[in-house]
Amino acid sequence: MSGFEHYEKEVADLDHEIRRYAAICGVNLDSRAEVEACMADHRAESARESLRGLLVLRLKLETEMLELGMRPPSLGQIGGE
């Protein structure tokens, strides 16, 4: 277990940062192709690299939640406030 005790808050905080970096990088979170392109870009500049790291962390958190029988919101649900 990752040590996260309050999954809903952790996901909300993480999603807030993902939305912020996606806006900076011009990545449309509703577009799977854009998100996948961001994830595949290992030579990205600083902001895009941060977004990629946040997305990786989000996937790990989702995996942990699913293993515990919880249902995390999908990435498509975080595109707006």
QUINOR-V28303 format. One record per residue. N is the residue number from 0. SS is DSSP state (@ for helix, = for strand, . for the rest). Layout:
n->N ss->SS
n->N ss->SS
//
This chain:
n->0 ss->.
n->1 ss->.
n->2 ss->.
n->3 ss->.
n->4 ss->.
n->5 ss->.
n->6 ss->@
n->7 ss->@
n->8 ss->@
n->9 ss->@
n->10 ss->@
n->11 ss->@
n->12 ss->@
n->13 ss->@
n->14 ss->@
n->15 ss->@
n->16 ss->@
n->17 ss->@
n->18 ss->@
n->19 ss->@
n->20 ss->@
n->21 ss->@
n->22 ss->@
n->23 ss->@
n->24 ss->@
n->25 ss->.
n->26 ss->.
n->27 ss->.
n->28 ss->.
n->29 ss->.
n->30 ss->.
n->31 ss->@
n->32 ss->@
n->33 ss->@
n->34 ss->@
n->35 ss->@
n->36 ss->@
n->37 ss->@
n->38 ss->@
n->39 ss->@
n->40 ss->.
n->41 ss->.
n->42 ss->.
n->43 ss->.
n->44 ss->.
n->45 ss->@
n->46 ss->@
n->47 ss->@
n->48 ss->@
n->49 ss->@
n->50 ss->@
n->51 ss->@
n->52 ss->@
n->53 ss->@
n->54 ss->@
n->55 ss->@
n->56 ss->@
n->57 ss->@
n->58 ss->@
n->59 ss->@
n->60 ss->@
n->61 ss->@
n->62 ss->@
n->63 ss->@
n->64 ss->@
n->65 ss->@
n->66 ss->@
n->67 ss->.
n->68 ss->.
n->69 ss->.
n->70 ss->.
n->71 ss->.
n->72 ss->.
n->73 ss->.
n->74 ss->@
n->75 ss->@
n->76 ss->@
n->77 ss->@
n->78 ss->.
n->79 ss->.
n->80 ss->.
//
